[in-house]
Amino acid sequence: MAALAGMLLIAATYGMARFGVGLFAPYLAADRPELVPVLGWAAGAQFTSYAVAATVAARLVAHAPRGGLILAGVTATLGCLGVAVATAPPLFIIAVFIGGMGGGFASPALVPIIDVVVAPAFSSTAQSEVNTGTAVGVIASVAALDVRAHDSDRVWPCGAGAGRMVVDRVGFGWTPRHHDRSRGATHRAARGMVCLYRRAGAGELGNRTVRVHW
């Protein structure tokens, strides 16, 4: 289950939130012509945010890997929601910048998390399964696309929903094989951030009952 959750996180952050904008740029241009002049800038902003997030995550995961996973899901979700509704070029670039952070946070955090929650004998296999998430996300994005209508609007709510679902799963659902009580404060802070995030998104994507394991 840990590998599946990790794969879904990569699918949401890479396959949908990060690569979706470039993959569906022709559809975005057709749907919202006002965005055409900034599509290139948006791609640059997305790469920049990915690099920044990966740099921050490299320091963060050493002491709070779950925080990296939560940030990955939250930024991917907010980015996809922003792309779904943005018609003004500045707002679109901001949304793409936020969404691009998801992949940068996800990968560095997943490696130590998988090592903690998966038995050593299966860790390499689990890491390989997680890495298939990019392809899964791209396929899911294409499946959500209305090709006949040249409409990509359904892709972004799907990406946001996937990101939020994965935050619920990876932020709360993974039980480490060795519980470290010294990180209780970090865990409580992460729980508080996700609770605020869940309340903010409840009207858009519904609410869930989550079982907490720390």
N, C-alpha and C positions, 0 to 999 in steps of 0.2 A: 504493500500500500504506500510506503514511503516513496518508492521509485515512481509510482503512478502519480502521486501528488506533485513530486518534483518535475515530472514530465509535463504535467498540466501547467505548472508555473512557467516553465520555459516556453510552452505553447502560447500562453497568454502574453508574456513579456517580449519574447522574440518574434514568434510567428505572426502575432496579431498586432500588438502595440508598436513594435519597432519596424518590422518589415512591411506591415500592412499599408502604411502610407505610401511607400515607394511602389509597392505592388499594384495598388489601386489608384495611383496618380492619374491615369487617363480617365477613370471614372469620376474622380474628384473634380478634375478639370471640366468634364462635361456637366456634372451636377451643379458645380459652383464656379462659374467662370471667373468670378472676382478673385479666386485663389490662385489662378494660373501664374501671375507674376511672382508669387512667393513660394511656389513649390520647391524650387531649387534651394532657396534660403531655409525652408523648413527641413529639407534633407540635411543641410549643414548643421542646423540647430540640433537635430536629433542625434547626429553622430557626436556632436560636442557634449550633449547631456549624457550620452552613454559613456563617453570617456571619463567625464567628471564623476559619475556615479560609480564606475568601476574603481576609480582611484580612492574614493571615499570608502567603498565597500572593502577594499583590501585592508584598511585599518580597522574598520568596524567589526568584521567577522572574527577577528582574533579574540574579542571578548563578548560579542553579542551577535552571533550568527542569525538568531531568530529575528533580530531587529532588521537585518539585511533582507530577509525573506518578506517581512511585513512591508518594508519600504518598496520592495519590488512589486508586490501585488497592488499596493495603494497607488503608486505612480502609474502603473500600467492601466489601472481602472480609471483614474482621473484623466489620464491622457486620452483614452478611448472615448470617454464621455465628452471631453472637450472637442475632439475631432468630430464627433457626431453632431454637435450643435453649432460649431464655429462657422460663421459666414464672413466675418471680418478678418482680413489677413493677419493683423497682430495677434488676435485671439487664437487663430489657427496655429501660428508659430509657437505660441506659449503652450498650447495643448500638445503639440508634437514634441516640444522640448521636454515637457513633463513625462509623456509616454515613453520617450527614449531612455529615460533613467531606469526603467524597469529591468531591462536586460543587464545593465551594468551592476545593479544590486543583486540580481538573482544568481548568476553563475558563481561568483566568489563565495556567496553564503551557502549555496547548496552542497558544495563539496564537503565541508566539515560537518554539516548537518547529516548528510547521508552516512558519513563515517561513524557518527554517533548513534544513529537510530537503526542502522542495518548491521547485522552480524558480519564480522570481518571476512568470512568465507564468501559472502555474497555482495560485498561492497563494490567490487569492480563491475559486476554485472548490473547492479543498481545504477551506478554512475553512467554506464552506457545507455541504459534505458532512459534515464533523465535527458541525455543529449539528443534523443530522438524528438524531443518536444518541439523544436523549431519546425520540423517537417509537419508534425501534427497540427501546429498552429496555422501554418500556411494552408494546409488542406482544409481545415475548418473554416478559415476565412473565405476561401474560394467557394466552399459549400454554402456559406451564408450569402454570397453575392448573387444578386438578381441580374444575370447576364443579359437576359432578353430586354430588360428595361434599362440596361446600362446604369444600374443604381447600386452604389456601395453603402448606402445608409444603414442597411441591416448589419453590416460587418462590425461597426463600432460598438453598438449596444451588446453584441455577442462577446466582443473582446472585453468590455467592461464587466459583463456578468461573469465571464471566466476568471478575470482577475480577482473579483470580489469573492467568488467561491473558493478560489485557491488560498486567499488570505485567511479565510475561515479555517481551512484545512491545515495549512502549514503553520499558521500562527498559533493555533491552539491544539491541533490534533496529534502531533507527533510526541511520543513519550520517549525521552532518552533512555538508553540502557543504563546509564549511570547518572543519577540525579545530582546536580551540583547546587547545594543550598546557598552557596556564597553568591550566587547570581540572582537571588530572590528579588533584589531591588530592580535589576534590569528587567526581569520577567514581569514585575508588577507594572513598570513603566510601559512595556510593550503592550500588556493587556489593556492599560488605560488608553493608549493611542488607538488600538484597534476598536475598542468600544466606542470611542468618539467617531471613528471612521464608519462603523456599522450604523450608528445613529444617523449620520449625515447621508448615507446611501439608502436608508430604509425606504424612503418614499419613491426612489427610482427603481430599485431592484428587489425590493422585498426584504423581509427579515428572516433570521434563522435562529434556531436554538443550538448553541454550541457547547460541547462538553470540554471543559478546560483541564489540561494535564500539564502540570509543572513540577 
